Amino acid sequence: MTTVTFAAVTIPSFTGLKSAAVPCKSPITASTKVALSFPKLTIKASLKDLGVAVAATAASAMLVSNAMAVEVLLGGSDGSLAFVPNNFTIAAGEKIVFKNNAGFPHNVVFDEDEIPGGVDAAKISMNEEDLLNAPGETYAVTLSEKGEYSFYCSPHQGAGMVGKVTVN
């Protein structure tokens, strides 16, 4: 008859646990049967939990879509009367956020003669009398038709505050 005084248990290292030698209190013979039990893992999810997960995913998607907006400053940080950037490219359906920065008041007007055919300049422009008067005020527009769009700030167009966006 053989007697074992220690039994070694090996646990994979990825669990963060270490193996240890455990003293065995009763002799183990060749005919000894060892019963091992493992804890059961049960996953319970309610419809409420599922709804929370779906809402979190939707919120993430909205944040990503907001991150896809192009920000254009109205007035350069150096005090210049300019759109920064003043020439850029976006994908069709992408949002442009014009943000008041310096040298205001400003507005954003799309030139009806320099936009794709069939696009209504009045629908994508600010009213020429409407002005952004405070730092951080914004005007957002989404352009869906492919082509080139020229725009300007009506109070500062004569000073060269013009820009162009290409929609692919």
TALINVEN-V572623 format. One record per residue. N is the residue number from 1. RES is the residue in one letter. SS is DSSP state (H for helix, E for strand, L for the rest). PHI is phi as a letter, one per 40 degrees, with the letter a starting at -180 (* if undefined). OMEGA is omega in radians with two decimals (999 if undefined). Layout:
N & RES & SS & PHI & OMEGA
N & RES & SS & PHI & OMEGA
This chain:
1 & M & L & * & -3.13
2 & T & L & b & 3.13
3 & T & L & b & 3.08
4 & V & L & b & -3.11
5 & T & L & c & 3.10
6 & F & E & b & 3.04
7 & A & E & b & 3.14
8 & A & E & b & 3.10
9 & V & E & b & 3.13
10 & T & L & b & 3.12
11 & I & L & b & -3.13
12 & P & L & d & -3.04
13 & S & H & c & -3.11
14 & F & H & c & 3.13
15 & T & H & c & -3.11
16 & G & L & g & 3.11
17 & L & L & c & -3.14
18 & K & L & b & 3.12
19 & S & L & c & -3.13
20 & A & E & a & 3.06
21 & A & E & c & -3.10
22 & V & E & b & 3.12
23 & P & E & c & 3.13
24 & C & L & c & -3.04
25 & K & L & c & 3.13
26 & S & L & b & -3.13
27 & P & L & c & 3.11
28 & I & L & b & 3.13
29 & T & L & b & 3.14
30 & A & L & c & -3.12
31 & S & L & c & -3.13
32 & T & L & c & 3.08
33 & K & L & b & -3.14
34 & V & L & b & 3.11
35 & A & L & b & 3.11
36 & L & L & b & 3.07
37 & S & L & b & 3.14
38 & F & L & b & 3.11
39 & P & L & c & 3.12
40 & K & L & c & 3.10
41 & L & L & b & -3.14
42 & T & L & b & 3.11
43 & I & L & b & 3.10
44 & K & L & b & 3.10
45 & A & L & b & 3.10
46 & S & L & c & 3.07
47 & L & H & c & 3.10
48 & K & H & c & 3.12
49 & D & H & c & 3.12
50 & L & H & c & 3.11
51 & G & H & c & 3.11
52 & V & H & c & 3.13
53 & A & H & c & 3.12
54 & V & H & c & 3.12
55 & A & H & c & 3.12
56 & A & H & c & 3.11
57 & T & H & c & 3.13
58 & A & H & c & 3.12
59 & A & H & c & 3.10
60 & S & H & c & 3.12
61 & A & H & c & 3.12
62 & M & H & c & 3.11
63 & L & H & c & 3.11
64 & V & H & c & -3.14
65 & S & H & c & 3.07
66 & N & H & c & 3.12
67 & A & H & c & -3.13
68 & M & L & c & 3.13
69 & A & L & c & 3.07
70 & V & E & c & 3.12
71 & E & E & b & 3.10
72 & V & E & b & 3.13
73 & L & E & c & 3.06
74 & L & E & c & -3.06
75 & G & L & g & -3.14
76 & G & L & c & 3.10
77 & S & L & c & 3.09
78 & D & L & c & 3.13
79 & G & L & g & -3.11
80 & S & L & c & 3.06
81 & L & L & c & -3.05
82 & A & L & a & 2.93
83 & F & E & c & -3.13
84 & V & E & b & -0.04
85 & P & L & c & -3.13
86 & N & L & b & 3.10
87 & N & E & a & -3.06
88 & F & E & a & -3.11
89 & T & E & b & 3.09
90 & I & E & b & 3.02
91 & A & L & c & 3.09
92 & A & L & d & -3.14
93 & G & L & g & 3.13
94 & E & L & c & -3.09
95 & K & E & c & 3.01
96 & I & E & b & 3.08
97 & V & E & b & 3.08
98 & F & E & c & -3.04
99 & K & E & b & 3.12
100 & N & E & c & -3.07
101 & N & L & b & -3.09
102 & A & L & a & 3.06
103 & G & L & g & -3.10
104 & F & L & c & 0.32
105 & P & L & c & 3.11
106 & H & E & b & 2.93
107 & N & L & a & -3.14
108 & V & L & b & -3.14
109 & V & E & b & 3.10
110 & F & E & c & -3.10
111 & D & L & c & -3.07
112 & E & L & c & 3.13
113 & D & L & c & -3.08
114 & E & L & b & 3.03
115 & I & L & b & -3.13
116 & P & L & d & 3.10
117 & G & L & d & 3.13
118 & G & L & g & 3.11
119 & V & L & c & 3.14
120 & D & L & c & -3.10
121 & A & H & d & -3.11
122 & A & H & c & -3.11
123 & K & H & c & -3.11
124 & I & H & b & -3.12
125 & S & L & b & 2.92
126 & M & L & c & 3.01
127 & N & L & c & -3.07
128 & E & L & c & 3.12
129 & E & L & c & 3.11
130 & D & L & c & -3.11
131 & L & L & b & 2.99
132 & L & E & c & -2.99
133 & N & L & b & -3.05
134 & A & L & b & 3.11
135 & P & L & c & 3.11
136 & G & L & g & 3.08
137 & E & L & c & -3.06
138 & T & E & b & 2.96
139 & Y & E & b & -3.11
140 & A & E & b & 3.11
141 & V & E & a & 3.07
142 & T & E & b & -3.12
143 & L & L & b & -3.08
144 & S & L & b & 3.13
145 & E & L & c & 3.14
146 & K & L & c & 3.11
147 & G & E & i & -3.14
148 & E & E & b & -3.14
149 & Y & E & b & 3.03
150 & S & E & c & -3.14
151 & F & E & a & -3.12
152 & Y & E & a & 3.00
153 & C & L & b & -3.03
154 & S & H & c & 3.10
155 & P & H & c & -3.03
156 & H & H & b & -3.14
157 & Q & H & c & 3.13
158 & G & H & c & 3.11
159 & A & H & c & 3.08
160 & G & L & g & 3.13
161 & M & L & c & -3.11
162 & V & E & b & 3.10
163 & G & E & a & -3.13
164 & K & E & a & 3.05
165 & V & E & b & 3.06
166 & T & E & b & 3.14
167 & V & E & b & 3.14
168 & N & L & c & 999
